[in-house]
Amino acid sequence: MTRKEKNNMTRQKIIDSAIIEFGTHSYKEASLNKICSLGNISKGIIYHYFDDKDDLYLYCVKKVFEGVGNSFTNITSDTKSVENSMLEYVDTRKAYFDKHPYFENIFTSALLQTPKHLLEDIKEIKKSLDKTNRVYYKQLFTNVTLNQDITIDEAIDYLFLFQESLNNSFRSKSYDDNRSLVHDHDLKIRKLLKILLYGILKEEV
């Protein structure tokens, strides 16, 4: 085995251990000492490959966000039902997390329990996923008839605005169990989509 191969294996061991630790605990609760224990590695080895806990955490967040974005590659919009297409988008993400359970906690913690000092870094990482979402939404809204006073770009902007408002509301809440956070957020997203698409008042005949 070459030195480069050994270095790659060591780095991957750090990443795998970090994903388990960050995928099990919040950023605040996660520990480099525990990552060392999980990977049977020294803290000095971690600092050889990553600057600090923040650097390692952000690497894991980026890996997770890229994975989520790639999971949407094969989705095609249902021109007959915008609601079904958007719910499929949510379900595809959930299916991805079912296959990669540690990723769900990292994704949720980064998005909804963002460490304040890393907020701008995570926003930057999220740009690629936001771009993927915009492409899909544009494809979706191009195939349907919007209200005459709403453009496709405006419709997409409203979606992002409401999603970010929802995410901000969750950042102010405290959850002891991350599964409850995920479940609550998923329910709110589904309701949000209905409100965005159909409104909240029933039109009187």
Rosetta constraint file for C-alpha pairs under 8 A:
AtomPair CA 1 CA 5 HARMONIC 6.20 0.50
AtomPair CA 1 CA 6 HARMONIC 6.74 0.50
AtomPair CA 2 CA 6 HARMONIC 6.35 0.50
AtomPair CA 3 CA 7 HARMONIC 6.13 0.50
AtomPair CA 4 CA 8 HARMONIC 6.16 0.50
AtomPair CA 5 CA 9 HARMONIC 6.17 0.50
AtomPair CA 6 CA 10 HARMONIC 6.18 0.50
AtomPair CA 7 CA 11 HARMONIC 6.10 0.50
AtomPair CA 8 CA 12 HARMONIC 6.05 0.50
AtomPair CA 9 CA 13 HARMONIC 6.12 0.50
AtomPair CA 10 CA 14 HARMONIC 6.41 0.50
AtomPair CA 11 CA 15 HARMONIC 6.34 0.50
AtomPair CA 11 CA 49 HARMONIC 6.70 0.50
AtomPair CA 12 CA 16 HARMONIC 6.01 0.50
AtomPair CA 13 CA 17 HARMONIC 6.12 0.50
AtomPair CA 13 CA 39 HARMONIC 6.08 0.50
AtomPair CA 14 CA 18 HARMONIC 6.03 0.50
AtomPair CA 14 CA 35 HARMONIC 7.30 0.50
AtomPair CA 14 CA 36 HARMONIC 7.81 0.50
AtomPair CA 14 CA 39 HARMONIC 6.36 0.50
AtomPair CA 14 CA 41 HARMONIC 7.82 0.50
AtomPair CA 14 CA 46 HARMONIC 6.77 0.50
AtomPair CA 15 CA 19 HARMONIC 6.09 0.50
AtomPair CA 15 CA 56 HARMONIC 7.69 0.50
AtomPair CA 15 CA 60 HARMONIC 7.24 0.50
AtomPair CA 16 CA 20 HARMONIC 6.49 0.50
AtomPair CA 16 CA 39 HARMONIC 7.93 0.50
AtomPair CA 17 CA 21 HARMONIC 6.30 0.50
AtomPair CA 17 CA 35 HARMONIC 5.41 0.50
AtomPair CA 17 CA 36 HARMONIC 7.72 0.50
AtomPair CA 17 CA 38 HARMONIC 5.70 0.50
AtomPair CA 17 CA 39 HARMONIC 5.51 0.50
AtomPair CA 18 CA 22 HARMONIC 5.84 0.50
AtomPair CA 18 CA 23 HARMONIC 7.86 0.50
AtomPair CA 18 CA 35 HARMONIC 5.63 0.50
AtomPair CA 18 CA 56 HARMONIC 7.46 0.50
AtomPair CA 18 CA 57 HARMONIC 7.56 0.50
AtomPair CA 18 CA 60 HARMONIC 7.47 0.50
AtomPair CA 19 CA 23 HARMONIC 5.38 0.50
AtomPair CA 19 CA 60 HARMONIC 6.41 0.50
AtomPair CA 19 CA 102 HARMONIC 6.54 0.50
AtomPair CA 19 CA 103 HARMONIC 7.33 0.50
AtomPair CA 19 CA 106 HARMONIC 7.83 0.50
AtomPair CA 20 CA 24 HARMONIC 6.01 0.50
AtomPair CA 20 CA 102 HARMONIC 6.11 0.50
AtomPair CA 21 CA 25 HARMONIC 6.11 0.50
AtomPair CA 21 CA 30 HARMONIC 6.02 0.50
AtomPair CA 21 CA 31 HARMONIC 7.42 0.50
AtomPair CA 21 CA 34 HARMONIC 7.19 0.50
AtomPair CA 21 CA 35 HARMONIC 6.29 0.50
AtomPair CA 22 CA 26 HARMONIC 6.30 0.50
AtomPair CA 22 CA 27 HARMONIC 6.32 0.50
AtomPair CA 22 CA 30 HARMONIC 5.88 0.50
AtomPair CA 22 CA 57 HARMONIC 7.37 0.50
AtomPair CA 22 CA 102 HARMONIC 7.69 0.50
AtomPair CA 22 CA 105 HARMONIC 7.38 0.50
AtomPair CA 22 CA 106 HARMONIC 6.02 0.50
AtomPair CA 23 CA 101 HARMONIC 7.68 0.50
AtomPair CA 23 CA 102 HARMONIC 4.13 0.50
AtomPair CA 23 CA 103 HARMONIC 5.93 0.50
AtomPair CA 23 CA 104 HARMONIC 7.10 0.50
AtomPair CA 23 CA 105 HARMONIC 4.93 0.50
AtomPair CA 23 CA 106 HARMONIC 5.18 0.50
AtomPair CA 24 CA 102 HARMONIC 6.59 0.50
AtomPair CA 24 CA 105 HARMONIC 6.67 0.50
AtomPair CA 25 CA 29 HARMONIC 5.74 0.50
AtomPair CA 25 CA 30 HARMONIC 5.44 0.50
AtomPair CA 25 CA 105 HARMONIC 7.66 0.50
AtomPair CA 26 CA 30 HARMONIC 5.96 0.50
AtomPair CA 26 CA 105 HARMONIC 7.83 0.50
AtomPair CA 26 CA 106 HARMONIC 7.86 0.50
AtomPair CA 26 CA 109 HARMONIC 6.40 0.50
AtomPair CA 27 CA 57 HARMONIC 7.73 0.50
AtomPair CA 27 CA 109 HARMONIC 7.39 0.50
AtomPair CA 27 CA 115 HARMONIC 7.16 0.50
AtomPair CA 28 CA 115 HARMONIC 7.88 0.50
AtomPair CA 30 CA 34 HARMONIC 7.57 0.50
AtomPair CA 31 CA 35 HARMONIC 6.44 0.50
AtomPair CA 32 CA 36 HARMONIC 6.15 0.50
AtomPair CA 32 CA 43 HARMONIC 7.17 0.50
AtomPair CA 32 CA 53 HARMONIC 6.74 0.50
AtomPair CA 33 CA 37 HARMONIC 6.27 0.50
AtomPair CA 33 CA 43 HARMONIC 7.12 0.50
AtomPair CA 34 CA 38 HARMONIC 6.08 0.50
AtomPair CA 35 CA 39 HARMONIC 6.15 0.50
AtomPair CA 36 CA 40 HARMONIC 5.53 0.50
AtomPair CA 36 CA 41 HARMONIC 4.81 0.50
AtomPair CA 36 CA 42 HARMONIC 5.66 0.50
AtomPair CA 36 CA 43 HARMONIC 6.19 0.50
AtomPair CA 37 CA 41 HARMONIC 6.69 0.50
AtomPair CA 41 CA 45 HARMONIC 6.68 0.50
AtomPair CA 41 CA 46 HARMONIC 7.79 0.50
AtomPair CA 42 CA 46 HARMONIC 6.84 0.50
AtomPair CA 43 CA 47 HARMONIC 6.41 0.50
AtomPair CA 44 CA 48 HARMONIC 6.26 0.50
AtomPair CA 45 CA 49 HARMONIC 6.85 0.50
AtomPair CA 46 CA 50 HARMONIC 5.87 0.50
AtomPair CA 46 CA 52 HARMONIC 7.90 0.50
AtomPair CA 47 CA 51 HARMONIC 5.51 0.50
AtomPair CA 47 CA 52 HARMONIC 6.30 0.50
AtomPair CA 50 CA 55 HARMONIC 5.90 0.50
AtomPair CA 50 CA 56 HARMONIC 5.88 0.50
AtomPair CA 51 CA 55 HARMONIC 5.70 0.50
AtomPair CA 51 CA 56 HARMONIC 7.52 0.50
AtomPair CA 52 CA 56 HARMONIC 6.45 0.50
AtomPair CA 53 CA 57 HARMONIC 6.00 0.50
AtomPair CA 54 CA 58 HARMONIC 6.02 0.50
AtomPair CA 54 CA 118 HARMONIC 7.89 0.50
AtomPair CA 55 CA 59 HARMONIC 6.25 0.50
AtomPair CA 56 CA 60 HARMONIC 6.42 0.50
AtomPair CA 57 CA 61 HARMONIC 6.22 0.50
AtomPair CA 58 CA 62 HARMONIC 6.07 0.50
AtomPair CA 58 CA 121 HARMONIC 7.72 0.50
AtomPair CA 58 CA 122 HARMONIC 7.34 0.50
AtomPair CA 59 CA 63 HARMONIC 6.24 0.50
AtomPair CA 60 CA 64 HARMONIC 6.21 0.50
AtomPair CA 60 CA 106 HARMONIC 7.69 0.50
AtomPair CA 61 CA 65 HARMONIC 6.13 0.50
AtomPair CA 61 CA 106 HARMONIC 6.37 0.50
AtomPair CA 61 CA 107 HARMONIC 6.67 0.50
AtomPair CA 61 CA 110 HARMONIC 6.99 0.50
AtomPair CA 61 CA 122 HARMONIC 7.75 0.50
AtomPair CA 61 CA 125 HARMONIC 7.84 0.50
AtomPair CA 62 CA 66 HARMONIC 6.06 0.50
AtomPair CA 62 CA 125 HARMONIC 5.91 0.50
AtomPair CA 62 CA 126 HARMONIC 7.89 0.50
AtomPair CA 63 CA 67 HARMONIC 6.21 0.50
AtomPair CA 64 CA 68 HARMONIC 6.24 0.50
AtomPair CA 64 CA 103 HARMONIC 5.89 0.50
AtomPair CA 64 CA 106 HARMONIC 7.29 0.50
AtomPair CA 64 CA 107 HARMONIC 6.50 0.50
AtomPair CA 65 CA 69 HARMONIC 6.19 0.50
AtomPair CA 65 CA 107 HARMONIC 6.95 0.50
AtomPair CA 65 CA 125 HARMONIC 7.57 0.50
AtomPair CA 65 CA 126 HARMONIC 6.85 0.50
AtomPair CA 65 CA 129 HARMONIC 6.63 0.50
AtomPair CA 66 CA 70 HARMONIC 6.15 0.50
AtomPair CA 66 CA 128 HARMONIC 7.69 0.50
AtomPair CA 66 CA 129 HARMONIC 7.09 0.50
AtomPair CA 67 CA 71 HARMONIC 6.25 0.50
AtomPair CA 68 CA 72 HARMONIC 7.03 0.50
AtomPair CA 68 CA 93 HARMONIC 6.39 0.50
AtomPair CA 68 CA 96 HARMONIC 7.04 0.50
AtomPair CA 68 CA 129 HARMONIC 7.79 0.50
AtomPair CA 69 CA 73 HARMONIC 7.36 0.50
AtomPair CA 69 CA 128 HARMONIC 7.83 0.50
AtomPair CA 69 CA 129 HARMONIC 5.46 0.50
AtomPair CA 69 CA 132 HARMONIC 6.54 0.50
AtomPair CA 71 CA 92 HARMONIC 7.08 0.50
AtomPair CA 71 CA 93 HARMONIC 7.08 0.50
AtomPair CA 71 CA 96 HARMONIC 6.75 0.50
AtomPair CA 72 CA 89 HARMONIC 7.21 0.50
AtomPair CA 72 CA 92 HARMONIC 6.95 0.50
AtomPair CA 72 CA 93 HARMONIC 7.71 0.50
AtomPair CA 75 CA 89 HARMONIC 7.55 0.50
AtomPair CA 76 CA 85 HARMONIC 7.86 0.50
AtomPair CA 77 CA 82 HARMONIC 7.64 0.50
AtomPair CA 77 CA 85 HARMONIC 5.41 0.50
AtomPair CA 77 CA 136 HARMONIC 7.68 0.50
AtomPair CA 77 CA 139 HARMONIC 7.15 0.50
AtomPair CA 77 CA 140 HARMONIC 5.65 0.50
AtomPair CA 78 CA 82 HARMONIC 6.48 0.50
AtomPair CA 78 CA 84 HARMONIC 7.03 0.50
AtomPair CA 78 CA 85 HARMONIC 5.38 0.50
AtomPair CA 78 CA 140 HARMONIC 7.56 0.50
AtomPair CA 79 CA 140 HARMONIC 7.05 0.50
AtomPair CA 79 CA 143 HARMONIC 5.73 0.50
AtomPair CA 79 CA 144 HARMONIC 6.72 0.50
AtomPair CA 81 CA 85 HARMONIC 6.35 0.50
AtomPair CA 82 CA 86 HARMONIC 6.18 0.50
AtomPair CA 82 CA 140 HARMONIC 6.81 0.50
AtomPair CA 82 CA 141 HARMONIC 7.81 0.50
AtomPair CA 82 CA 144 HARMONIC 7.84 0.50
AtomPair CA 83 CA 87 HARMONIC 6.10 0.50
AtomPair CA 83 CA 193 HARMONIC 7.28 0.50
AtomPair CA 83 CA 194 HARMONIC 7.39 0.50
AtomPair CA 83 CA 197 HARMONIC 7.53 0.50
AtomPair CA 84 CA 88 HARMONIC 6.01 0.50
AtomPair CA 85 CA 89 HARMONIC 6.40 0.50
AtomPair CA 85 CA 140 HARMONIC 7.82 0.50
AtomPair CA 86 CA 90 HARMONIC 6.59 0.50
AtomPair CA 86 CA 193 HARMONIC 7.81 0.50
AtomPair CA 87 CA 91 HARMONIC 6.10 0.50
AtomPair CA 87 CA 190 HARMONIC 7.19 0.50
AtomPair CA 88 CA 92 HARMONIC 5.89 0.50
AtomPair CA 89 CA 93 HARMONIC 6.54 0.50
AtomPair CA 90 CA 94 HARMONIC 6.41 0.50
AtomPair CA 91 CA 95 HARMONIC 6.10 0.50
AtomPair CA 92 CA 96 HARMONIC 6.22 0.50
AtomPair CA 93 CA 97 HARMONIC 6.38 0.50
AtomPair CA 94 CA 98 HARMONIC 6.24 0.50
AtomPair CA 95 CA 99 HARMONIC 6.57 0.50
AtomPair CA 96 CA 100 HARMONIC 6.27 0.50
AtomPair CA 97 CA 101 HARMONIC 5.08 0.50
AtomPair CA 97 CA 102 HARMONIC 7.67 0.50
AtomPair CA 97 CA 103 HARMONIC 6.26 0.50
AtomPair CA 97 CA 104 HARMONIC 5.36 0.50
AtomPair CA 100 CA 104 HARMONIC 7.17 0.50
AtomPair CA 101 CA 105 HARMONIC 7.46 0.50
AtomPair CA 102 CA 106 HARMONIC 6.76 0.50
AtomPair CA 103 CA 107 HARMONIC 6.01 0.50
AtomPair CA 104 CA 108 HARMONIC 5.97 0.50
AtomPair CA 105 CA 109 HARMONIC 5.81 0.50
AtomPair CA 105 CA 178 HARMONIC 6.98 0.50
AtomPair CA 106 CA 110 HARMONIC 6.00 0.50
AtomPair CA 107 CA 111 HARMONIC 6.04 0.50
AtomPair CA 108 CA 112 HARMONIC 5.59 0.50
AtomPair CA 108 CA 113 HARMONIC 7.14 0.50
AtomPair CA 108 CA 182 HARMONIC 7.05 0.50
AtomPair CA 109 CA 113 HARMONIC 4.63 0.50
AtomPair CA 109 CA 114 HARMONIC 6.06 0.50
AtomPair CA 110 CA 114 HARMONIC 4.68 0.50
AtomPair CA 110 CA 115 HARMONIC 7.35 0.50
AtomPair CA 110 CA 122 HARMONIC 7.10 0.50
AtomPair CA 111 CA 167 HARMONIC 7.16 0.50
AtomPair CA 112 CA 167 HARMONIC 5.71 0.50
AtomPair CA 112 CA 168 HARMONIC 7.13 0.50
AtomPair CA 112 CA 170 HARMONIC 5.81 0.50
AtomPair CA 112 CA 171 HARMONIC 5.04 0.50
AtomPair CA 113 CA 170 HARMONIC 7.57 0.50
AtomPair CA 113 CA 171 HARMONIC 5.19 0.50
AtomPair CA 114 CA 118 HARMONIC 7.07 0.50
AtomPair CA 114 CA 119 HARMONIC 6.13 0.50
AtomPair CA 114 CA 122 HARMONIC 7.97 0.50
AtomPair CA 114 CA 171 HARMONIC 7.21 0.50
AtomPair CA 115 CA 119 HARMONIC 6.26 0.50
AtomPair CA 118 CA 122 HARMONIC 6.15 0.50
AtomPair CA 119 CA 123 HARMONIC 6.17 0.50
AtomPair CA 120 CA 124 HARMONIC 6.26 0.50
AtomPair CA 121 CA 125 HARMONIC 6.38 0.50
AtomPair CA 122 CA 126 HARMONIC 6.01 0.50
AtomPair CA 123 CA 127 HARMONIC 6.46 0.50
AtomPair CA 126 CA 130 HARMONIC 6.16 0.50
AtomPair CA 127 CA 131 HARMONIC 6.13 0.50
AtomPair CA 128 CA 132 HARMONIC 6.42 0.50
AtomPair CA 129 CA 133 HARMONIC 6.21 0.50
AtomPair CA 130 CA 134 HARMONIC 6.15 0.50
AtomPair CA 131 CA 135 HARMONIC 6.29 0.50
AtomPair CA 132 CA 136 HARMONIC 6.42 0.50
AtomPair CA 133 CA 137 HARMONIC 6.10 0.50
AtomPair CA 134 CA 138 HARMONIC 5.98 0.50
AtomPair CA 134 CA 156 HARMONIC 6.87 0.50
AtomPair CA 135 CA 139 HARMONIC 6.30 0.50
AtomPair CA 136 CA 140 HARMONIC 6.17 0.50
AtomPair CA 137 CA 141 HARMONIC 6.08 0.50
AtomPair CA 137 CA 156 HARMONIC 6.52 0.50
AtomPair CA 138 CA 142 HARMONIC 5.95 0.50
AtomPair CA 138 CA 152 HARMONIC 6.73 0.50
AtomPair CA 138 CA 153 HARMONIC 7.62 0.50
AtomPair CA 138 CA 156 HARMONIC 7.22 0.50
AtomPair CA 139 CA 143 HARMONIC 6.83 0.50
AtomPair CA 140 CA 144 HARMONIC 7.18 0.50
AtomPair CA 141 CA 145 HARMONIC 7.55 0.50
AtomPair CA 141 CA 146 HARMONIC 7.51 0.50
AtomPair CA 141 CA 152 HARMONIC 6.20 0.50
AtomPair CA 142 CA 152 HARMONIC 7.13 0.50
AtomPair CA 146 CA 150 HARMONIC 6.47 0.50
AtomPair CA 146 CA 151 HARMONIC 7.34 0.50
AtomPair CA 146 CA 152 HARMONIC 7.71 0.50
AtomPair CA 150 CA 154 HARMONIC 6.15 0.50
AtomPair CA 150 CA 155 HARMONIC 6.51 0.50
AtomPair CA 151 CA 155 HARMONIC 6.21 0.50
AtomPair CA 152 CA 156 HARMONIC 6.29 0.50
AtomPair CA 153 CA 157 HARMONIC 6.14 0.50
AtomPair CA 154 CA 158 HARMONIC 6.14 0.50
AtomPair CA 155 CA 159 HARMONIC 6.39 0.50
AtomPair CA 156 CA 160 HARMONIC 6.41 0.50
AtomPair CA 157 CA 161 HARMONIC 6.04 0.50
AtomPair CA 158 CA 162 HARMONIC 6.08 0.50
AtomPair CA 159 CA 163 HARMONIC 6.08 0.50
AtomPair CA 159 CA 196 HARMONIC 7.53 0.50
AtomPair CA 160 CA 164 HARMONIC 6.01 0.50
AtomPair CA 161 CA 165 HARMONIC 6.13 0.50
AtomPair CA 162 CA 166 HARMONIC 6.11 0.50
AtomPair CA 162 CA 192 HARMONIC 7.84 0.50
AtomPair CA 163 CA 167 HARMONIC 6.14 0.50
AtomPair CA 163 CA 189 HARMONIC 7.78 0.50
AtomPair CA 164 CA 168 HARMONIC 6.04 0.50
AtomPair CA 165 CA 169 HARMONIC 6.31 0.50
AtomPair CA 166 CA 170 HARMONIC 6.56 0.50
AtomPair CA 167 CA 171 HARMONIC 6.38 0.50
AtomPair CA 168 CA 172 HARMONIC 6.77 0.50
AtomPair CA 169 CA 173 HARMONIC 7.00 0.50
AtomPair CA 170 CA 185 HARMONIC 7.84 0.50
AtomPair CA 175 CA 180 HARMONIC 7.20 0.50
AtomPair CA 175 CA 181 HARMONIC 6.24 0.50
AtomPair CA 177 CA 181 HARMONIC 6.73 0.50
AtomPair CA 178 CA 182 HARMONIC 6.21 0.50
AtomPair CA 179 CA 183 HARMONIC 6.07 0.50
AtomPair CA 180 CA 184 HARMONIC 5.95 0.50
AtomPair CA 181 CA 185 HARMONIC 6.03 0.50
AtomPair CA 182 CA 186 HARMONIC 6.06 0.50
AtomPair CA 183 CA 187 HARMONIC 6.35 0.50
AtomPair CA 184 CA 188 HARMONIC 6.29 0.50
AtomPair CA 185 CA 189 HARMONIC 6.10 0.50
AtomPair CA 186 CA 190 HARMONIC 6.38 0.50
AtomPair CA 187 CA 191 HARMONIC 6.39 0.50
AtomPair CA 188 CA 192 HARMONIC 5.92 0.50
AtomPair CA 189 CA 193 HARMONIC 6.23 0.50
AtomPair CA 190 CA 194 HARMONIC 6.66 0.50
AtomPair CA 191 CA 195 HARMONIC 6.33 0.50
AtomPair CA 192 CA 196 HARMONIC 6.09 0.50
AtomPair CA 193 CA 197 HARMONIC 6.06 0.50
AtomPair CA 194 CA 198 HARMONIC 5.73 0.50
AtomPair CA 194 CA 199 HARMONIC 7.13 0.50
AtomPair CA 195 CA 199 HARMONIC 4.50 0.50
AtomPair CA 195 CA 200 HARMONIC 5.64 0.50
